[in-house]
């Protein structure tokens, strides 16, 4: 499945569930952007907190917590949650995330071409 199709599926589910993705005013759009940004940071925070515990297992004698292997499924789920918020943010901004990513990859290719090996 292409990224654009995946985003469309998620946004359609959001609409069916009553999560705002369409707006009649910029003020309403800005407020939802802020709410979704807070949600994104929450998911990134959950990812960070779990990864912190994984690192403590390796670096702190006696710390009882998950290994990276044990935590990987939960870490991937947090990344998926974060991606859904990013899909929403891009949609609310009337963006095409797939095309935006491809354009950014191209700009990065130019920017970092001297680092190619």
C-alpha positions in Angstrom: 0.0 0.0 0.0 1.3 3.4 -0.9 1.7 6.0 1.9 -1.0 8.3 0.3 -3.5 5.4 0.4 -2.6 4.6 4.0 -3.1 8.2 5.0 -6.4 8.3 3.2 -7.6 5.2 5.0 -6.6 6.7 8.4 -8.2 10.1 7.7 -11.5 8.4 6.6 -11.5 6.4 9.8 -11.0 9.7 11.7 -13.9 11.2 9.9 -16.2 8.2 10.7 -15.2 8.4 14.4 -15.8 12.1 14.6 -12.2 13.3 14.9 -11.9 16.7 13.3 -10.0 16.9 10.0 -12.2 19.3 8.0 -12.7 22.9 9.2 -14.7 26.0 8.3 -12.3 28.5 9.8 -8.6 28.9 10.2 -9.1 29.4 14.0 -10.7 25.9 14.2 -7.9 24.5 12.1 -5.2 26.1 14.3 -6.8 24.8 17.4 -6.9 21.2 16.0 -3.3 21.5 14.9 -2.3 22.4 18.4 -4.3 19.5 19.9 -2.8 17.1 17.4 0.7 18.4 18.0 0.2 17.8 21.8 -0.9 14.3 20.9 2.1 13.8 18.7 4.4 15.0 21.5 2.7 12.6 23.9 3.4 9.6 21.7 7.0 10.7 21.2 7.2 11.1 25.0 5.9 7.5 25.5 8.5 6.2 23.0 11.2 8.2 24.8 10.2 7.0 28.2 10.3 3.3 27.2 13.6 3.8 25.4 15.0 5.4 28.5 14.1 2.3 30.5 15.8 0.1 27.8 19.0 2.1 28.1 18.8 1.9 32.0 18.7 -1.9 31.8 22.0 -1.8 29.8 23.8 0.9 31.8 22.5 0.6 35.4 23.4 -2.4 37.4 20.4 -4.0 39.1 17.8 -2.0 37.1 14.9 -4.3 36.1 13.3 -3.3 32.9 12.8 -4.4 29.3 15.5 -5.2 26.8 15.4 -3.5 23.4 14.1 -6.8 22.0 11.4 -7.0 24.5 10.4 -3.3 24.1 10.6 -3.2 20.3 6.9 -4.1 19.6 5.8 -1.4 22.0 8.3 1.1 20.6 7.0 0.4 17.1 3.4 0.9 18.3 4.3 4.3 19.7 5.9 5.2 16.4 2.8 4.2 14.6 0.7 6.4 16.9 3.1 9.3 16.2 2.8 8.6 12.4 -1.0 8.8 12.6 -0.7 12.2 14.3 1.7 13.3 11.6 -0.8 12.1 8.9 -3.5 14.2 10.6 -1.3 17.3 10.8 -0.4 17.1 7.2 -4.0 16.6 6.2 -5.2 19.5 8.3 -2.6 21.6 6.5 -4.0 20.4 3.1 -0.7 18.7 2.4 0.2 15.6 0.5 2.7 14.0 2.9 3.9 11.4 0.4 4.8 14.1 -2.1 6.2 16.4 0.6 8.5 13.6 1.8 9.7 12.8 -1.7 10.4 16.5 -2.3 12.3 16.7 1.0 14.3 13.5 0.1 15.3 15.3 -3.1 16.4 18.4 -1.3 18.4 16.4 1.2 20.1 14.5 -1.7 21.3 17.9 -3.0 22.2 19.2 0.5 24.2 16.1 1.5 25.5 14.9 -1.8 29.1 15.7 -0.7 28.7 13.1 2.1 27.9 10.3 -0.4 30.4 7.5 -0.4 
